[in-house]
Amino acid sequence: MVEGWNIIPLREIAEFQNGFAFSSRDYVKKSPKNKEVLRMGYIKRGGGFKEFDKAVFIPQNHKANEEKFALEHGDIVIAMTDMKDKVAILGNCARITDTGRFLLNQRVGRIRTKDKNKANQRFLYYFLNSPSHIRNLRSRANTGVQVNLTTESIIESNISLPSISEQIAISSILGVLDEKIELNQKTNETIEKIAKSLFKSWFIDFDPVKEKVKDRSTGLPKEISDLFPDLLVDSELGKIPRGWEIKKLGEIIELVYGKPLKESDRIKGSYPVFGSNGIVGFHNNYLVKGPGIIVGRKGNPGIVKWSYDDFFPIDTTFYVKPKSSIREMTFIFFALHNQKLSNLSADSAVPGLNRNIAYMSQQIIPSASLLEIFEQQIKDLFLGMKARNLQSLSLQKVKDTLLPKLISGKIRITDAEKMIDEVGI
């Protein structure tokens, strides 16, 4: 132990609360008055908070809508169960940044420090996510079809605490990295929304065409505006711009099966491995040249993801292969988003996307010159998103290096600050 640091059980510095056992019958539609249920899907592998695309809500008058299940800014939530064959997030923690948004679900625990003059909440969050602490917790788990952490195993786990001033300094260093990563992510989400809005305006709402029909300015440069027709005509899909075509997805793309690649078979490398809901790891080899599009096949059917570089799609996915003169991948990417392929999944124990049904979906195709212009408009946006993603990966590596050394006292604060300066934060 580092001189001046104390080793004490978690129960001495923090309160622990188990979540409420909500029933699916309790769930209601999203509204400003209804509360969101914090489930394990909000916890990242390795620790951290992520938005969950399967959010559920309960009404304001539900019996669980009480203080002990409410989550506040700064609260730490911990995953208490996992599948035995994966153990992906067991013991990992997320930090809540909203107050009043969430109520705690069963098998997720809440950790809240008792005395902020003794234990810094953010330092505790980083300590709980450290590899050594996770290994220690998982060694105490009850095993079966599922692996579970008991309340006792969590609250009796040991925490190494330096002085409060050093806790704050350590959490500040790691926090700077997290905040920059989060800023990059939010910026990219905003840019993607802008790109989606442009696609919707041009190719779904036909805004420039409608303006020309009314003999009004499109607001676009003349060389782009001139590429849009000035008339809407009848079609089997309703009014569409004159000269544009309707094709089935099966005429435009092929959905190709990904390949099996177990986590145990992956060799550490730089190529992203895609599962049905995004990146699930990295490998030293790729299956598909990027940029490319990945579509969830099993587990999260119809979810559409983009890879900037060469990538490895596993067998729970399809990857997209253009099969016509339409080679503009950004257009295909946003077109597939708009198709809402997740609604085409088959009903089974493990939902799956039927690609033959997906192939029957119809897509409106503009002129080749307009497709080319759209690709040019989006290209710079995507290059900026790629640069921010690469920076975030670099920052995450620095954080992964610093975290275990800082919370164990193996590196001095001044040395850690130098490393932060070197990456330009």
Secondary structure, DSSP 8 states (H G I E B T S, - for coil): --TT-EEEEGGGTEEEEE-B---GGG-B---TTSEEEE-GGGB-TTS-B---TT--EE-TT-TT-SGGGB--TT-EEEE-EEETTT--STT-EEE---SSSEEEBTTEEEEEES-TTT--HHHHHHHHTSHHHHHHHHHT-B-SSEEE--HHHHHTSEEEE--HHHHHHHHHHHHHHHHHHHHHHHHHHHHHHHHHHHHHHHHTS-HHHHHHHTT---SS-HHHHTTS-S-EE--TTSSEETT-EEEEHHHHEEEEE-----GGG--S-SEEEEETTEEEEEESS-SB-SSEEEEE-BSSTT-EEEESS-BEE-TTEEEEEE-SS---HHHHHHHHHHHTGGGGEE-SSS-EE-HHHHHT-EEEE--HHHHHHHHHHHHHHHHHHHHHHHHHHHHHHHHHHHHHHHHTT-S-HHHHHHHHHHTT-
